[in-house]
Amino acid sequence: MLQLSKIKAITLDLDDTLWPVEPTIARAEQALADWLAQHAPATARLLSDAPVRSQLRKTVLHAHPELAHDFSALRLAYLHRALGQAGEDTALAHAAFAVFLEERQRVSLFPDSLAALAALAARYPVVAVSNGNADVFRVGLGAYFVGSVSAQSSGVAKPHVDIFHAAARSVRCEPGEVLHVGDDAHLDVVGALNAGMQAAWINRDAKEWSHPQTPHVTATDMAHLCVALGIEPRI
């Protein structure tokens, strides 16, 4: 069970916790494909083949295992390799990635997210903790966060304990004084528990829990989490 008196800060996952990630990535991929069709048509044709895209990603990851935690660096390397394989200017990789990343920041929040986020931020300092490359400040939610820790900035991805410890240090808290909130049972909940934090599982799809360790609280959405914390949504 939650130990409310110990909580001094909240760390919060983003993708599939505050917004659905699949439609966001689909829009970003389409924006990238449209840009490539105009500026690098041979690369666009190459990447229109799903098996080719899959093999390119595997090739890049095999060539750069040190980038496994960094989605932005991996995608940039992927675009660089695709452009080269298609015989086009590899210098276009940076502009192509910028198009993808800009669209990546256009998210559609779950209906419960904004009110709950405002309520949490009024009570606790909130730090974003994400393996992805969404930026809460570019997304338009920066007012509710005191900081952001990513796999890219910390050098490791969830569930590694170091990313959680980095987030706790950013608000001058011990891990046991932090509640981590996220949707992924392994990456978020087990990772946070191993880091010594309390953990809240946002289980929107009524999934079965399948790990030996258990979350301190399970919530159907962010509004339900606020109820568990004794907080009234503000919007």
Buried (B, 14 or more C-beta within 10 A) or exposed (E): EBEEEEBBBBBBBBBBBBBBBEEBBEBBBEBBBEBBBEBBEBBBEBBEEEEBBEEBBEBBBEEBEEBEBBBBBBBBBBBBBBBEBBEBEBEBBEEBBEBBBEBBBBBEBBEBBBBBBBBBBEBBBBBBBBBBBBBBEBBEBBEBBBBBBBBBEBBBBBBBBBBBBBBBEBBEBBBBBBBBBBBBBEBBBBBBBBBBBBBBBBBBEEEEEEEEEBBBBBBEBBBBBBEBBEBEBBE
